[in-house]
Amino acid sequence: MIQQSDFSIKGANGKLIMGDVTFDDKNLNTPIILFVHGFKGFKDWGAHNLVARYFALNGYRYIKFNLSHSGVPTDNPKDVSDIEAFASNTFSKELFDIDAVLDYIEKVYGNKTKVNLIGHSRGGGLAIIEAANDLRIHKLITWSAISSFDSLWKKEQEADWKQTGKIFVTNARTKEQMPLNVELLEDFEENATTLNIIEAAKRINIPWLIVQGDDDVNVPFENAQKLADANPNSKLVKIEGANHVYGASHPYENETLPPLLFKACEKVLMFLGE
């Protein structure tokens, strides 16, 4: 039977990381998939639980978690509503969180367990950096990954950002204006070498599957091409007609995966089985 259990650990600045593990209780000794959500995303967004179930049914233990400063509060895990935490996020905090979850996996399941890393969108950028630097990652999968963190804002916003201390992004669903503190930009500038996604992509020496929809207006297909060009050993799969979230939405009420997301999951399953 497919089950889901929760866990919580300390993340960046001591803030809690809430996570869950989806698994088949008849088959406990299985390889792990660790999923990293994107900007304004979270572990229970849209069809993420259906994706977890799909992989659990196919012999994997699927772990997902909310980055500590994702803005999703522990008492209301269905939306980004902790604006203060969201505003004070940085890329370095997110990488700290991924390390913390990998440490947790190692402690609970032992250091022989294979961890396959999936990252979506901004989480894909983080996953590339993690996989380039952490020997615990067995295979890497990126979905609609960004190729540069500064693609998340406009260059011309930076002067204002430094002056006023914040810029605002719109939550597409709630239309709320959400602040980002200048700490995010400062962290990006101070750690420019570490946070260079393309340079990290060149150093990936494990199997890497790049999945990208050709109808993605958030992260255009050329980003996937850039990543593939940076690492000729990677494998690029185009999902025809897929948008940034492969047909999912939030909330997602269907009991089956959107067809294009199902297709993406199938491609991943084949890749993991190779």
C-alpha positions as CSV (number, residue, x, y, z in Angstrom):
1,M,0.0,0.0,0.0
2,I,1.2,3.5,-0.8
3,Q,1.8,5.5,2.3
4,Q,3.1,9.0,3.1
5,S,4.9,10.0,6.3
6,D,6.0,13.5,7.4
7,F,9.3,14.7,8.8
8,S,10.7,18.1,9.9
9,I,14.3,19.2,10.3
10,K,16.1,22.5,10.9
11,G,17.0,24.4,7.8
12,A,18.7,27.7,7.1
13,N,18.8,30.2,10.0
14,G,17.2,27.5,12.2
15,K,13.9,27.7,10.3
16,L,11.9,24.5,9.9
17,I,11.9,22.4,6.7
18,M,8.7,20.4,6.4
19,G,8.9,17.3,4.2
20,D,7.2,14.0,3.4
21,V,8.1,10.6,2.1
22,T,5.8,8.6,-0.2
23,F,6.6,4.9,-0.4
24,D,5.1,1.4,-0.9
25,D,5.1,-0.3,2.5
26,K,5.5,-3.7,0.7
27,N,8.8,-2.6,-0.8
28,L,10.9,-0.7,1.7
29,N,14.4,-1.2,0.3
30,T,14.1,1.1,-2.7
31,P,16.1,3.9,-4.3
32,I,15.2,7.5,-3.4
33,I,14.0,10.4,-5.5
34,L,14.4,13.8,-3.9
35,F,12.3,16.6,-5.4
36,V,13.2,20.3,-5.1
37,H,10.4,22.7,-5.9
38,G,10.7,26.0,-7.7
39,F,10.2,29.7,-6.9
40,K,6.7,30.4,-5.5
41,G,6.3,26.6,-5.5
42,F,6.0,24.1,-2.5
43,K,5.8,20.4,-1.9
44,D,2.0,20.1,-2.0
45,W,1.5,22.4,-5.0
46,G,-0.7,21.1,-7.8
47,A,-0.1,17.5,-8.8
48,H,3.1,17.0,-6.7
49,N,1.5,14.4,-4.5
50,L,0.3,12.5,-7.6
51,V,3.8,12.5,-9.0
52,A,5.1,11.2,-5.7
53,R,2.5,8.4,-5.8
54,Y,3.4,7.5,-9.4
55,F,7.1,7.0,-8.5
56,A,6.2,5.1,-5.3
57,L,4.1,2.7,-7.3
58,N,7.0,2.2,-9.6
59,G,9.5,1.2,-7.0
60,Y,10.9,4.5,-5.6
61,R,10.8,6.3,-2.3
62,Y,9.8,9.8,-3.2
63,I,10.9,12.6,-0.8
64,K,9.8,16.2,-1.2
65,F,10.0,19.2,1.1
66,N,9.4,22.9,1.5
67,L,12.5,25.0,1.4
68,S,12.7,26.8,4.7
69,H,12.2,30.3,3.3
70,S,9.7,29.3,0.6
71,G,7.1,31.3,2.5
72,V,4.8,28.3,3.2
73,P,4.0,28.3,6.9
74,T,3.8,25.0,8.8
75,D,0.2,25.7,9.9
76,N,-1.0,26.5,6.4
77,P,1.0,24.3,4.0
78,K,-1.3,24.9,1.0
79,D,0.0,28.4,-0.1
80,V,2.8,30.9,0.1
81,S,1.6,33.2,2.9
82,D,4.5,33.8,5.2
83,I,5.6,36.9,3.3
84,E,8.4,37.7,5.8
85,A,10.2,34.4,5.2
86,F,9.6,34.6,1.5
87,A,11.1,38.1,1.3
88,S,14.3,37.0,3.2
89,N,15.1,34.0,1.1
90,T,18.4,33.6,-0.7
91,F,19.9,31.0,-3.0
92,S,22.5,30.1,-0.4
93,K,19.8,29.4,2.1
94,E,18.1,27.1,-0.4
95,L,21.4,25.2,-1.0
96,F,21.8,24.9,2.8
97,D,18.4,23.4,3.0
98,I,19.0,20.8,0.2
99,D,22.2,19.8,2.0
100,A,20.3,19.4,5.3
101,V,17.7,17.1,3.6
102,L,20.5,15.0,2.1
103,D,22.1,14.7,5.5
104,Y,18.7,13.6,6.9
105,I,18.3,11.0,4.2
106,E,21.8,9.7,4.9
107,K,21.1,9.5,8.6
108,V,17.7,7.7,8.2
109,Y,18.5,5.4,5.2
110,G,22.2,5.0,5.4
111,N,25.0,6.3,3.1
112,K,24.6,3.4,0.6
113,T,21.2,4.6,-0.5
114,K,21.1,6.0,-4.1
115,V,19.6,9.5,-4.2
116,N,18.2,10.7,-7.6
117,L,17.6,14.4,-7.6
118,I,14.7,16.1,-9.5
119,G,14.5,19.9,-9.6
120,H,11.8,22.0,-11.2
121,S,12.4,25.5,-12.5
122,R,14.5,27.5,-10.0
123,G,14.7,24.2,-8.1
124,G,16.3,22.8,-11.3
125,G,19.0,25.4,-11.1
126,L,19.6,24.5,-7.4
127,A,19.7,20.8,-8.3
128,I,22.4,21.4,-11.0
129,I,24.6,23.2,-8.5
130,E,24.0,20.5,-5.9
131,A,24.7,17.6,-8.3
132,A,28.0,19.3,-9.4
133,N,29.2,19.5,-5.8
134,D,27.7,16.6,-3.9
135,L,28.8,13.0,-4.4
136,R,25.6,11.6,-2.8
137,I,23.7,12.4,-6.0
138,H,23.3,9.3,-8.2
139,K,21.4,10.8,-11.2
140,L,20.1,14.3,-11.9
141,I,16.8,15.2,-13.6
142,T,15.8,18.8,-14.3
143,W,12.3,19.9,-15.3
144,S,12.0,23.3,-17.0
145,A,15.2,24.4,-15.2
146,I,16.4,28.0,-15.3
147,S,20.0,28.5,-16.7
148,S,20.7,31.6,-14.6
149,F,19.3,32.8,-11.3
150,D,19.3,36.4,-12.4
151,S,16.7,35.5,-15.1
152,L,14.2,35.8,-12.2
153,W,14.3,39.6,-12.3
154,K,15.1,42.3,-14.8
155,K,18.6,43.8,-14.8
156,E,17.1,47.3,-14.8
157,Q,15.5,46.6,-11.4
158,E,18.8,46.1,-9.6
159,A,19.7,49.8,-9.0
160,D,16.2,50.5,-7.5
161,W,16.4,47.2,-5.5
162,K,19.7,48.3,-3.9
163,Q,18.3,51.7,-3.1
164,T,14.9,50.7,-1.7
165,G,15.9,47.4,-0.2
166,K,13.2,45.4,-2.0
167,I,11.4,44.6,-5.2
168,F,8.0,42.9,-5.7
169,V,6.9,39.9,-7.7
170,T,3.3,38.9,-8.4
171,N,1.7,35.7,-7.2
172,A,0.0,34.8,-10.4
173,R,-2.9,33.0,-8.6
174,T,-3.6,35.4,-5.7
175,K,-2.4,38.5,-7.6
176,E,-0.6,39.5,-4.3
177,Q,2.5,41.6,-4.6
178,M,5.3,39.6,-2.8
179,P,8.5,41.4,-1.7
180,L,12.0,40.1,-2.2
181,N,14.6,41.7,0.0
182,V,17.9,43.0,-1.5
183,E,19.6,40.2,0.5
184,L,18.7,37.9,-2.4
185,L,20.6,40.1,-4.9
186,E,23.6,40.6,-2.5
187,D,23.8,36.9,-2.0
188,F,23.8,36.3,-5.7
189,E,26.5,38.9,-6.3
190,E,28.7,37.7,-3.4
191,N,28.5,34.1,-4.5
192,A,28.5,34.6,-8.2
193,T,31.0,31.7,-8.9
194,T,29.1,29.2,-6.7
195,L,25.8,30.2,-8.1
196,N,26.7,30.1,-11.8
197,I,24.4,27.4,-13.1
198,I,26.0,27.0,-16.6
199,E,29.5,26.6,-15.0
200,A,28.1,24.0,-12.6
201,A,26.3,22.2,-15.6
202,K,29.7,21.8,-17.2
203,R,31.0,19.9,-14.2
204,I,28.1,17.4,-13.9
205,N,29.6,13.9,-14.4
206,I,26.6,11.8,-13.5
207,P,23.7,10.8,-15.8
208,W,21.6,13.9,-16.4
209,L,18.1,14.1,-18.0
210,I,16.9,17.6,-19.1
211,V,13.1,17.7,-19.5
212,Q,11.5,20.7,-21.1
213,G,8.2,21.7,-22.6
214,D,8.3,23.6,-25.9
215,D,5.3,25.8,-24.9
216,D,6.9,27.1,-21.7
217,V,6.5,30.9,-21.4
218,N,8.1,31.1,-18.0
219,V,11.4,29.3,-18.9
220,P,11.7,29.2,-22.7
221,F,13.0,26.1,-24.4
222,E,16.4,27.8,-25.2
223,N,17.3,27.5,-21.5
224,A,17.2,23.7,-21.8
225,Q,19.3,23.9,-25.0
226,K,21.9,26.1,-23.1
227,L,22.1,23.5,-20.4
228,A,22.4,20.6,-22.8
229,D,25.1,22.5,-24.8
230,A,27.1,23.1,-21.5
231,N,27.2,19.3,-20.9
232,P,27.2,17.1,-24.0
233,N,26.8,14.0,-21.9
234,S,23.3,15.2,-20.7
235,K,20.2,13.9,-22.4
236,L,17.6,16.5,-23.5
237,V,13.9,15.5,-23.9
238,K,11.4,17.8,-25.4
239,I,7.7,17.4,-24.2
240,E,5.7,18.7,-27.2
241,G,3.0,21.2,-26.2
242,A,3.9,21.2,-22.5
243,N,3.9,24.5,-20.5
244,H,6.0,25.3,-17.4
245,V,4.1,22.9,-15.1
246,Y,3.2,20.2,-17.7
247,G,-0.5,20.9,-17.6
248,A,-0.8,21.0,-13.8
249,S,-2.4,23.8,-11.8
250,H,-3.0,24.7,-8.1
251,P,-5.3,23.5,-6.6
252,Y,-5.3,20.4,-8.8
253,E,-8.5,18.4,-8.2
254,N,-8.1,15.5,-10.7
255,E,-7.2,12.1,-9.4
256,T,-4.9,11.3,-12.3
257,L,-1.8,13.1,-13.6
258,P,-2.2,15.7,-16.4
259,P,-1.3,13.8,-19.6
260,L,1.9,15.8,-20.3
261,L,3.1,15.5,-16.8
262,F,2.5,11.8,-16.9
263,K,4.6,11.7,-20.1
264,A,7.4,13.6,-18.3
265,C,7.2,11.1,-15.4
266,E,7.4,8.2,-17.9
267,K,10.6,9.7,-19.4
268,V,12.1,10.0,-16.0
269,L,11.2,6.5,-15.0
270,M,12.8,5.1,-18.2
271,F,15.9,7.2,-17.5
272,L,16.2,6.0,-13.9
273,G,15.9,2.4,-15.1
274,E,18.8,2.7,-17.6
